[in-house]
Amino acid sequence: ADVAVLMISSQQGEFEAGIAKEGQTREHALLSYTLGVKKMVVAINKMDHSSVKWGKGRFDEIVKEAHTFLKSAGYKPKTIPFVPVSGFTGDNLIKKSDNMGWFKGYDLKTVSGAKVHVDTILDCLEKYVEVPKRTSDKAMRTPISGVYKIKGVGDVLTGRVEQGTVKPGDEVVFLPTHTPSTGCSGKVFTVE
């Protein structure tokens, strides 16, 4: 994936559970970074909930905490837009909300250096995120997303080619498992 949209609940109790030591919010951020997703957009959801009431104070509290755990996961929080939203009412998803007049958006720089202003999740995805250039002249790099054992066929590995090309008959090695002492290689039979 080229970008992750991390949804953080602003509801009292849910946010705290999500960022706890083994909370799902923390796990999803770490997993995204581990899988190579370097660009992130954070949606602070449920701003309409009765424990939040569209409040700037709760939003600021969550952003401060999120900065800490996103930095520890490997992200640069200063480059991440945090957008307060309500998925239930649609606020700040596609158009700027009147319920959160205090939110002025973010002025950001894209990877190519262009300056953009974002107010909504749609703005983040349309203006801020740029599709990276895919290089086909370099060595193949395919993160494995699934392994299936099929009787009579063998192991079938699935993934998306991020760089390079692959065709039937190619010999491949699997890193970091493949070492001089422990070989881990295979052959490509089909590409679908």
C-alpha contacts under 8 A as a table, 3 or more apart, distances in Angstrom:
res1	aa1	res2	aa2	distance
1	A	4	A	7.24
1	A	36	G	7.85
1	A	37	V	6.04
2	D	37	V	5.87
2	D	38	K	7.32
2	D	39	K	6.70
2	D	131	V	6.89
2	D	132	P	7.37
3	V	37	V	5.89
3	V	38	K	6.88
3	V	39	K	4.83
3	V	40	M	5.43
3	V	41	V	7.46
3	V	129	V	7.28
4	A	32	S	6.94
4	A	37	V	6.63
4	A	39	K	6.48
4	A	40	M	4.76
4	A	41	V	6.24
5	V	40	M	5.87
5	V	41	V	4.80
5	V	42	V	5.61
5	V	43	A	6.90
6	L	25	T	7.68
6	L	28	H	7.58
6	L	29	A	7.12
6	L	40	M	7.15
6	L	41	V	6.28
6	L	42	V	4.76
6	L	43	A	6.11
7	M	25	T	7.75
7	M	42	V	6.05
7	M	43	A	4.90
7	M	44	I	6.10
7	M	45	N	6.38
8	I	15	F	6.63
8	I	18	G	7.71
8	I	25	T	6.65
8	I	42	V	7.22
8	I	43	A	6.14
8	I	44	I	4.90
8	I	45	N	5.80
9	S	14	E	6.06
9	S	15	F	5.25
9	S	18	G	7.98
9	S	44	I	5.94
9	S	45	N	4.92
9	S	46	K	5.90
10	S	14	E	7.00
10	S	15	F	5.55
10	S	44	I	6.06
10	S	45	N	5.82
10	S	46	K	5.64
10	S	47	M	6.18
10	S	52	V	6.91
10	S	58	R	7.19
10	S	59	F	7.27
10	S	62	I	7.24
11	Q	14	E	5.48
11	Q	15	F	6.18
11	Q	46	K	6.20
11	Q	47	M	7.46
11	Q	49	H	6.33
11	Q	51	S	6.11
11	Q	52	V	6.37
12	Q	15	F	6.38
12	Q	16	E	7.34
12	Q	51	S	5.87
12	Q	52	V	7.31
13	G	16	E	5.17
13	G	17	A	6.12
14	E	17	A	5.14
14	E	18	G	6.08
15	F	18	G	5.05
15	F	19	I	6.40
15	F	62	I	7.78
16	E	19	I	5.50
16	E	20	A	6.15
17	A	20	A	5.23
17	A	23	G	5.75
18	G	22	E	7.87
18	G	23	G	4.21
18	G	24	Q	5.14
18	G	25	T	4.68
18	G	26	R	6.50
19	I	22	E	7.42
19	I	23	G	5.03
19	I	24	Q	7.05
19	I	25	T	5.61
19	I	26	R	5.15
19	I	69	F	7.89
20	A	23	G	4.74
20	A	26	R	7.36
21	K	26	R	7.57
22	E	26	R	7.12
22	E	27	E	6.85
23	G	26	R	5.57
23	G	27	E	6.27
24	Q	27	E	4.85
24	Q	28	H	5.91
25	T	28	H	5.25
25	T	29	A	6.36
26	R	29	A	5.31
26	R	30	L	6.30
26	R	69	F	6.86
26	R	70	L	7.90
27	E	30	L	5.17
27	E	31	L	5.96
28	H	31	L	5.03
28	H	32	S	6.02
29	A	32	S	5.21
29	A	33	Y	6.41
29	A	70	L	6.69
29	A	73	A	6.79
30	L	33	Y	5.28
30	L	34	T	6.08
30	L	70	L	7.77
30	L	73	A	5.13
30	L	74	G	7.90
31	L	34	T	4.96
31	L	35	L	6.07
32	S	35	L	5.23
32	S	36	G	6.54
32	S	37	V	5.36
32	S	38	K	7.86
33	Y	36	G	5.18
33	Y	37	V	5.14
33	Y	38	K	6.13
33	Y	73	A	6.79
33	Y	74	G	6.76
33	Y	75	Y	7.35
34	T	37	V	7.38
37	V	40	M	7.51
38	K	75	Y	7.08
39	K	80	I	7.63
39	K	129	V	7.69
40	M	80	I	5.93
40	M	81	P	7.82
41	V	80	I	5.67
41	V	81	P	5.47
41	V	82	F	6.51
41	V	83	V	7.96
41	V	121	I	7.90
41	V	124	C	7.11
42	V	80	I	7.03
42	V	81	P	6.17
42	V	82	F	4.74
42	V	83	V	6.23
43	A	82	F	5.84
43	A	83	V	4.90
43	A	84	P	5.91
43	A	85	V	6.28
43	A	121	I	7.29
44	I	47	M	7.19
44	I	59	F	7.28
44	I	62	I	7.94
44	I	82	F	6.77
44	I	83	V	5.88
44	I	84	P	4.60
44	I	85	V	5.77
45	N	84	P	6.19
45	N	85	V	4.85
45	N	86	S	5.23
45	N	87	G	6.51
46	K	49	H	5.44
46	K	52	V	7.84
46	K	85	V	6.56
46	K	86	S	4.87
46	K	87	G	6.75
46	K	88	F	7.43
47	M	52	V	5.81
47	M	53	K	6.34
47	M	54	W	4.91
47	M	55	G	7.27
47	M	84	P	6.57
47	M	85	V	5.97
47	M	86	S	5.44
48	D	52	V	6.57
48	D	53	K	5.42
48	D	54	W	5.52
48	D	86	S	5.98
48	D	89	T	7.76
49	H	52	V	5.35
49	H	53	K	5.81
49	H	54	W	7.67
50	S	53	K	5.28
52	V	55	G	5.57
52	V	58	R	6.51
54	W	99	N	6.65
54	W	100	M	6.19
55	G	58	R	5.62
55	G	59	F	6.54
55	G	100	M	7.80
56	K	59	F	5.00
56	K	60	D	6.06
56	K	100	M	7.88
56	K	102	W	6.98
56	K	103	F	7.87
57	G	60	D	5.20
57	G	61	E	6.18
58	R	61	E	5.05
58	R	62	I	6.25
59	F	62	I	5.25
59	F	63	V	6.18
59	F	84	P	6.97
60	D	63	V	5.09
60	D	64	K	6.14
61	E	64	K	5.29
61	E	65	E	6.41
62	I	65	E	5.18
62	I	66	A	5.90
63	V	66	A	4.98
63	V	67	H	6.02
63	V	82	F	7.02
64	K	67	H	5.29
64	K	68	T	6.79
65	E	68	T	5.35
65	E	69	F	6.74
66	A	69	F	5.37
66	A	70	L	5.86
67	H	70	L	5.30
67	H	71	K	5.97
67	H	77	P	5.45
68	T	71	K	5.33
68	T	72	S	6.36
69	F	72	S	5.00
69	F	73	A	6.22
70	L	73	A	5.00
70	L	74	G	6.48
70	L	75	Y	5.46
70	L	76	K	7.40
70	L	77	P	6.51
71	K	74	G	5.17
71	K	75	Y	4.96
71	K	76	K	5.87
71	K	77	P	6.19
72	S	75	Y	7.35
76	K	79	T	5.79
76	K	80	I	7.11
77	P	80	I	5.13
78	K	81	P	7.95
79	T	108	L	7.17
81	P	106	Y	6.48
81	P	124	C	7.61
83	V	92	N	7.37
83	V	105	G	7.44
83	V	119	D	7.19
83	V	120	T	6.49
83	V	121	I	6.80
84	P	92	N	6.86
84	P	103	F	7.84
85	V	90	G	7.20
85	V	91	D	5.34
85	V	92	N	5.12
85	V	93	L	6.38
86	S	89	T	5.48
86	S	90	G	5.44
86	S	91	D	5.04
86	S	92	N	7.11
86	S	93	L	7.60
87	G	90	G	4.96
87	G	91	D	6.88
87	G	93	L	7.32
90	G	93	L	5.62
90	G	94	I	7.41
91	D	94	I	7.53
91	D	95	K	7.02
91	D	96	K	6.76
91	D	97	S	5.02
91	D	99	N	7.69
92	N	95	K	5.36
92	N	96	K	4.78
92	N	97	S	5.22
92	N	119	D	6.97
92	N	120	T	4.69
92	N	121	I	6.60
93	L	96	K	7.52
93	L	120	T	5.30
93	L	121	I	5.02
93	L	122	L	6.11
94	I	120	T	5.98
94	I	121	I	6.58
94	I	122	L	5.30
94	I	123	D	7.63
95	K	119	D	7.85
95	K	120	T	6.26
95	K	122	L	7.94
96	K	119	D	6.15
96	K	120	T	6.12
97	S	100	M	5.88
97	S	101	G	7.18
98	D	101	G	5.65
100	M	103	F	5.71
101	G	104	K	7.36
103	F	119	D	7.99
104	K	119	D	6.96
105	G	117	H	6.90
105	G	118	V	5.47
105	G	119	D	4.35
105	G	120	T	7.67
106	Y	117	H	5.57
106	Y	118	V	5.34
106	Y	119	D	6.69
107	D	115	K	6.95
107	D	116	V	5.72
107	D	117	H	4.46
107	D	118	V	6.59
108	L	115	K	5.73
108	L	116	V	5.41
108	L	117	H	6.28
108	L	118	V	7.75
108	L	128	Y	7.32
109	K	112	S	7.83
109	K	113	G	5.48
109	K	114	A	5.48
109	K	115	K	4.59
109	K	116	V	6.22
109	K	128	Y	7.43
110	T	113	G	5.10
110	T	114	A	5.30
110	T	115	K	6.48
110	T	116	V	7.31
110	T	128	Y	5.56
110	T	129	V	6.90
110	T	130	E	7.21
111	V	114	A	7.53
111	V	130	E	7.09
116	V	127	K	6.58
116	V	128	Y	6.61
117	H	123	D	7.92
117	H	127	K	7.97
118	V	121	I	7.90
118	V	123	D	5.11
118	V	124	C	5.78
118	V	127	K	7.41
118	V	128	Y	7.55
119	D	123	D	6.29
119	D	124	C	7.68
120	T	123	D	5.08
120	T	124	C	6.43
121	I	124	C	5.06
121	I	125	L	6.38
122	L	125	L	5.20
122	L	126	E	5.92
123	D	126	E	5.11
123	D	127	K	5.44
123	D	128	Y	7.06
124	C	127	K	5.60
124	C	128	Y	4.92
124	C	129	V	6.42
125	L	128	Y	5.99
125	L	129	V	5.31
126	E	129	V	6.46
127	K	130	E	7.65
134	R	162	E	6.83
134	R	163	Q	5.95
135	T	138	K	6.31
135	T	163	Q	5.36
135	T	164	G	5.99
136	S	139	A	7.86
136	S	140	M	7.88
136	S	163	Q	5.70
136	S	164	G	3.86
136	S	165	T	5.76
137	D	164	G	5.63
137	D	165	T	7.72
138	K	163	Q	6.64
138	K	164	G	5.01
139	A	163	Q	6.86
139	A	164	G	5.16
139	A	165	T	7.63
140	M	161	V	7.08
140	M	162	E	7.51
140	M	163	Q	5.26
140	M	164	G	4.07
140	M	165	T	5.64
140	M	166	V	6.77
141	R	161	V	6.08
141	R	162	E	5.62
141	R	163	Q	5.09
141	R	164	G	6.50
142	T	159	G	6.00
142	T	160	R	5.58
142	T	161	V	4.48
142	T	162	E	5.58
142	T	163	Q	7.13
143	P	159	G	5.69
143	P	160	R	6.51
143	P	161	V	7.34
143	P	162	E	7.61
144	I	147	V	7.67
144	I	157	L	6.64
144	I	158	T	5.77
144	I	159	G	4.55
144	I	160	R	7.43
145	S	157	L	7.61
145	S	158	T	5.65
145	S	159	G	4.89
145	S	160	R	7.84
146	G	157	L	5.73
146	G	158	T	5.05
146	G	159	G	6.79
147	V	155	D	6.65
147	V	156	V	5.67
147	V	157	L	4.54
147	V	158	T	6.38
148	Y	155	D	5.59
148	Y	156	V	5.01
148	Y	157	L	6.38
149	K	153	V	7.84
149	K	154	G	5.68
149	K	155	D	4.53
149	K	156	V	6.26
150	I	153	V	5.37
150	I	154	G	5.27
150	I	155	D	6.18
150	I	156	V	7.13
151	K	154	G	6.16
153	V	156	V	7.93
161	V	164	G	7.14
161	V	165	T	7.18
161	V	166	V	7.81
166	V	170	D	6.78
166	V	188	V	7.88
166	V	191	V	7.63
167	K	170	D	5.95
167	K	188	V	6.83
167	K	190	T	7.29
167	K	191	V	6.46
168	P	187	K	7.87
168	P	188	V	4.96
168	P	189	F	4.80
168	P	190	T	5.23
168	P	191	V	6.57
169	G	187	K	6.16
169	G	188	V	5.27
169	G	189	F	5.96
170	D	187	K	5.76
170	D	188	V	5.36
171	E	185	S	7.31
171	E	186	G	5.89
171	E	187	K	4.56
171	E	188	V	6.47
172	V	185	S	5.55
172	V	186	G	5.35
172	V	187	K	5.95
172	V	188	V	7.36
173	V	178	H	6.37
173	V	184	C	5.89
173	V	185	S	4.11
173	V	186	G	6.34
174	F	177	T	5.94
174	F	178	H	5.53
174	F	184	C	5.70
174	F	185	S	5.91
175	L	178	H	5.25
175	L	184	C	7.94
176	P	179	T	7.46
177	T	182	T	7.30
177	T	183	G	7.55
177	T	184	C	6.27
178	H	182	T	5.86
178	H	183	G	4.86
178	H	184	C	4.60
178	H	185	S	7.07
179	T	182	T	5.02
179	T	183	G	5.70
179	T	184	C	7.56
180	P	183	G	6.36
188	V	191	V	7.57
